[in-house]
Amino acid sequence: MPSEKELTAHQSVIELHQWIEDVFTGRAGHPSTLEKLLSSFSASFSMITIKGQLIGLAEVETLFRQQSSGRPELRIEIDACETLAETAESVVCRYRETHHWQGSVQSRWSLAIIDIDNGQPVWRYLHETAIAQ
């Protein structure tokens, strides 16, 4: 039976990617969604992109702001979410993320460390690895 922290982390994976989709597609309300999205990340957040680059929160924020409304047809699917580890403070999740955009489909495996602070998920780390087509 999944713990409350685990359920919170898995729900955060789904919600965060819905918010990303909303921001990139420019759906109504996306400026407030962008702020909600950015507040989901730790100040020390870092990630490894599918191109192997190490970036921090400032670069992620710049990406979201620059890409806002830039991909109106984007659809993101999340599946295969599972917990790999759980500590007193965090949950480590692996999930598959699939982007549908302009007739192409790109998938990646993602590994996230999500801290749970007073019941709220805060993303600390993300590592993305492209899945060969």
C-alpha positions as CSV (number, residue, x, y, z in Angstrom):
1,M,0.0,0.0,0.0
2,P,1.5,3.3,-1.0
3,S,2.3,5.9,1.7
4,E,0.7,9.3,1.8
5,K,4.1,10.8,0.7
6,E,4.3,8.4,-2.2
7,L,0.7,9.3,-3.4
8,T,1.6,13.0,-3.0
9,A,4.7,12.7,-5.1
10,H,3.0,10.7,-7.9
11,Q,0.2,13.2,-8.0
12,S,2.8,16.0,-8.3
13,V,4.4,14.3,-11.3
14,I,1.0,14.3,-13.1
15,E,0.1,17.9,-12.0
16,L,3.5,19.4,-12.8
17,H,3.4,18.1,-16.3
18,Q,-0.2,19.3,-16.8
19,W,1.0,22.7,-15.8
20,I,4.0,22.5,-18.2
21,E,1.6,21.6,-21.0
22,D,-0.7,24.5,-20.0
23,V,2.2,27.0,-20.1
24,F,3.7,25.7,-23.4
25,T,0.3,25.6,-25.1
26,G,-0.7,29.0,-23.8
27,R,-4.0,27.8,-22.4
28,A,-6.2,30.3,-20.6
29,G,-4.8,31.0,-17.1
30,H,-1.3,30.0,-18.0
31,P,0.4,33.1,-16.4
32,S,-0.9,32.0,-13.0
33,T,-0.1,28.4,-13.9
34,L,3.4,29.4,-14.6
35,E,3.8,30.9,-11.2
36,K,2.3,27.7,-9.6
37,L,4.7,25.6,-11.7
38,L,7.8,27.6,-10.7
39,S,6.8,27.5,-7.0
40,S,6.9,23.7,-7.2
41,F,10.7,23.7,-7.5
42,S,13.2,24.0,-4.7
43,A,15.5,27.0,-4.8
44,S,18.4,24.5,-5.3
45,F,16.6,22.5,-8.0
46,S,18.8,21.0,-10.7
47,M,18.2,18.7,-13.6
48,I,20.0,16.8,-16.3
49,T,18.3,17.5,-19.6
50,I,17.8,14.9,-22.4
51,K,20.8,16.5,-24.1
52,G,22.9,15.8,-21.0
53,Q,23.1,19.4,-19.8
54,L,23.1,20.2,-16.1
55,I,20.8,23.2,-15.5
56,G,19.4,24.9,-12.4
57,L,16.2,26.7,-11.5
58,A,17.2,29.9,-13.2
59,E,17.6,28.2,-16.6
60,V,14.4,26.2,-16.1
61,E,12.5,29.4,-15.4
62,T,14.0,31.1,-18.5
63,L,12.9,28.1,-20.6
64,F,9.3,28.1,-19.3
65,R,9.0,31.9,-19.8
66,Q,10.6,31.8,-23.3
67,Q,8.5,28.8,-24.4
68,S,5.2,30.1,-23.0
69,S,2.5,29.7,-25.6
70,G,5.1,28.5,-28.1
71,R,3.8,25.0,-28.6
72,P,0.0,25.2,-28.9
73,E,-0.5,21.6,-30.1
74,L,1.7,20.0,-27.4
75,R,0.3,17.1,-25.4
76,I,2.2,15.4,-22.6
77,E,1.4,11.9,-21.3
78,I,2.8,10.5,-18.1
79,D,2.7,6.8,-17.3
80,A,4.7,4.0,-15.7
81,C,5.2,6.1,-12.5
82,E,6.8,4.2,-9.7
83,T,8.6,4.8,-6.5
84,L,12.2,3.7,-6.3
85,A,13.0,5.0,-2.8
86,E,11.4,6.9,0.0
87,T,13.0,8.7,2.9
88,A,11.7,10.7,5.8
89,E,11.9,13.8,3.6
90,S,11.5,12.7,0.0
91,V,10.3,10.3,-2.6
92,V,12.4,9.2,-5.6
93,C,10.1,8.5,-8.6
94,R,10.7,7.1,-12.1
95,Y,8.2,7.7,-14.8
96,R,7.8,7.8,-18.6
97,E,7.0,11.1,-20.2
98,T,5.8,11.2,-23.8
99,H,5.5,14.4,-25.8
100,H,3.2,14.6,-28.8
101,W,3.9,17.7,-30.9
102,Q,3.6,18.5,-34.6
103,G,3.0,14.9,-35.6
104,S,6.1,13.6,-33.7
105,V,6.3,11.5,-30.6
106,Q,9.2,11.7,-28.2
107,S,9.5,9.7,-25.0
108,R,11.9,9.9,-22.1
109,W,12.5,8.2,-18.8
110,S,12.6,10.6,-16.0
111,L,13.8,10.2,-12.4
112,A,12.7,12.9,-9.9
113,I,13.6,13.5,-6.3
114,I,10.6,15.2,-4.7
115,D,10.8,16.5,-1.2
116,I,7.5,16.5,0.8
117,D,7.5,19.6,3.0
118,N,4.4,19.8,5.3
119,G,2.5,17.7,2.8
120,Q,3.5,19.8,-0.2
121,P,5.7,18.4,-3.0
122,V,8.9,20.4,-3.8
123,W,11.0,19.2,-6.7
124,R,14.7,19.0,-5.9
125,Y,16.2,17.0,-8.8
126,L,15.2,15.7,-12.2
127,H,17.1,13.5,-14.7
128,E,15.7,12.9,-18.2
129,T,16.9,10.2,-20.5
130,A,15.6,10.0,-24.1
131,I,14.1,6.7,-25.1
132,A,15.4,5.6,-28.5
133,Q,12.6,5.5,-31.1
